[in-house]
């Protein structure tokens, strides 16, 4: 079974997969999708539960089972589950190349609409692709550290670095 890898993006897969788009489950039968995500903070589970609740409300007959794993364990957990044949349908993880090389992933074009694919920044698409095929669906991007040269800022007349905007959230301490 192939897994829908998300080099960082399961929400787009939920809303953009063949089940999504608010059309409901066309077959009328009940189906369960499994979603494994990495834990970013104490709020990770609650945030995903709300995304899942909204998705299920728009897609009757579909249920999503959530599995939240720590960043320390997720790579080992997914490898073990693949070996046991119990991999999730959707995976939110930071690496996909090994899974793509092992032919375990669907190309992104097979699970989301062309409109969804067209909505990604080109550099994110490149990072979510291998050998010209996009496998990942970029979900977030972050900078863990940002350095600047105070002398160059002063010469340019800049008194301080830019301040985060309203959508910026500080990641939890590691």
C-alpha positions as CSV (number, residue, x, y, z in Angstrom):
1,X,0.0,0.0,0.0
2,X,1.3,3.4,-0.8
3,X,1.2,6.2,1.7
4,X,0.3,9.8,0.9
5,X,3.5,11.5,2.2
6,X,3.3,15.0,3.3
7,X,6.7,16.6,3.5
8,X,5.1,18.6,5.9
9,X,1.3,18.5,4.9
10,X,-1.7,16.4,5.8
11,X,-4.4,19.0,5.9
12,X,-4.1,19.7,2.2
13,X,-4.3,16.0,1.6
14,X,-7.4,15.7,3.7
15,X,-9.1,18.5,1.8
16,X,-7.6,17.8,-1.6
17,X,-7.8,14.0,-1.8
18,X,-10.3,12.2,-3.8
19,X,-12.7,12.3,-0.8
20,X,-12.4,16.0,-0.1
21,X,-13.7,19.2,-1.6
22,X,-16.9,19.1,0.4
23,X,-18.5,16.5,-2.0
24,X,-18.8,13.9,0.6
25,X,-18.2,10.2,0.1
26,X,-19.7,9.5,-3.3
27,X,-19.9,5.7,-2.7
28,X,-22.1,6.1,0.3
29,X,-20.1,3.6,2.2
30,X,-18.2,4.2,5.4
31,X,-14.4,4.5,5.1
32,X,-11.6,5.2,7.6
33,X,-8.4,7.1,6.8
34,X,-5.4,6.9,9.2
35,X,-3.3,10.0,9.8
36,X,0.0,10.0,11.5
37,X,1.5,13.4,12.5
38,X,4.5,14.6,14.3
39,X,4.0,16.5,17.6
40,X,5.0,20.1,17.3
41,X,3.7,21.2,20.7
42,X,1.3,20.4,23.5
43,X,-1.5,21.7,21.2
44,X,-0.7,19.4,18.2
45,X,-3.3,16.8,19.0
46,X,-6.1,19.3,19.7
47,X,-5.3,21.3,16.5
48,X,-5.4,18.1,14.3
49,X,-8.6,16.9,16.1
50,X,-10.3,20.2,15.0
51,X,-9.1,19.8,11.4
52,X,-10.4,16.2,11.4
53,X,-13.7,17.3,12.9
54,X,-14.2,19.9,10.2
55,X,-13.1,17.4,7.4
56,X,-15.5,14.7,8.7
57,X,-18.4,17.2,8.9
58,X,-17.9,18.0,5.2
59,X,-17.3,14.3,4.1
60,X,-20.0,12.1,5.5
61,X,-19.0,8.4,5.7
62,X,-15.4,9.2,6.2
63,X,-13.6,8.9,9.5
64,X,-10.0,9.9,10.2
65,X,-8.1,8.1,12.9
66,X,-5.3,10.3,14.4
67,X,-1.9,9.1,15.6
68,X,0.4,11.7,17.1
69,X,4.1,10.7,17.5
70,X,7.0,12.7,19.0
71,X,9.7,13.9,16.6
72,X,12.1,11.7,18.6
73,X,10.1,8.6,17.7
74,X,8.2,9.1,14.5
75,X,10.8,7.9,12.0
76,X,11.3,4.6,13.9
77,X,7.5,4.2,14.4
78,X,6.7,4.7,10.7
79,X,9.5,2.3,9.6
80,X,8.2,-0.3,12.0
81,X,4.6,0.1,10.8
82,X,5.6,-0.1,7.2
83,X,7.5,-3.4,7.9
84,X,4.3,-4.7,9.6
85,X,2.1,-3.6,6.8
86,X,0.3,-1.1,9.1
87,X,1.4,2.2,7.6
88,X,-1.0,5.2,7.8
89,X,-2.9,6.5,4.8
90,X,-1.6,10.0,5.3
91,X,1.8,10.8,6.9
92,X,3.0,14.2,8.1
93,X,6.7,13.9,8.4
94,X,9.9,15.8,7.4
95,X,11.4,13.3,5.0
96,X,10.0,11.4,2.0
97,X,12.9,10.4,-0.3
98,X,13.5,7.0,1.1
99,X,9.8,6.1,0.9
100,X,9.6,7.4,-2.6
101,X,12.7,5.4,-3.6
102,X,11.0,2.3,-2.2
103,X,7.9,3.0,-4.3
104,X,5.7,3.4,-1.2
105,X,4.2,6.8,-2.1
106,X,1.6,8.1,-4.4
107,X,2.7,11.1,-6.5
108,X,1.0,14.2,-5.2
109,X,-0.9,14.6,-8.6
110,X,-2.7,11.4,-7.9
111,X,-4.2,12.5,-4.5
112,X,-4.9,16.2,-4.8
113,X,-6.5,18.5,-7.4
114,X,-4.4,20.4,-10.0
115,X,-5.6,23.6,-8.3
116,X,-4.2,22.5,-5.0
117,X,-0.8,21.6,-6.6
118,X,-0.7,25.0,-8.4
119,X,-1.1,26.8,-5.0
120,X,2.3,25.8,-3.7
121,X,5.4,28.1,-3.9
122,X,7.8,26.7,-6.6
123,X,10.7,26.3,-4.1
124,X,8.4,24.2,-1.8
125,X,7.4,22.1,-4.8
126,X,11.0,21.5,-5.6
127,X,11.8,20.4,-2.1
128,X,8.8,18.1,-2.1
129,X,9.8,16.4,-5.3
130,X,12.2,13.7,-6.4
131,X,13.3,13.0,-10.0
132,X,10.7,15.5,-11.3
133,X,7.8,14.0,-9.4
134,X,6.2,15.8,-6.4
135,X,5.4,13.5,-3.6
136,X,5.1,15.8,-0.6
137,X,2.5,18.5,0.1
138,X,4.3,21.3,1.9
139,X,2.4,22.3,5.0
140,X,4.6,24.7,7.0
141,X,7.9,26.3,6.6
142,X,10.0,27.7,9.4
143,X,13.3,29.2,10.3
144,X,14.7,27.8,13.5
145,X,17.2,30.6,13.7
146,X,17.8,33.9,11.9
147,X,21.0,35.9,12.1
148,X,21.8,39.3,10.8
149,X,24.8,41.6,10.6
150,X,24.3,44.6,12.9
151,X,27.0,46.6,11.1
152,X,25.5,46.1,7.7
153,X,22.0,47.0,9.0
154,X,23.4,50.2,10.5
155,X,25.1,51.1,7.2
156,X,21.8,50.5,5.4
157,X,20.0,52.7,8.0
158,X,18.1,49.8,9.5
159,X,17.8,50.2,13.3
160,X,16.4,46.7,14.1
161,X,15.4,43.5,12.4
162,X,11.8,43.1,11.2
163,X,9.3,42.1,13.9
164,X,7.1,39.0,13.5
165,X,3.6,39.7,12.0
166,X,0.3,38.6,13.6
167,X,0.5,35.1,12.0
168,X,3.9,34.3,13.4
169,X,4.1,31.9,16.3
170,X,7.2,31.1,18.3
171,X,7.9,27.4,18.2
172,X,8.0,25.6,21.5
173,X,11.4,25.3,23.1
174,X,13.1,22.0,22.3
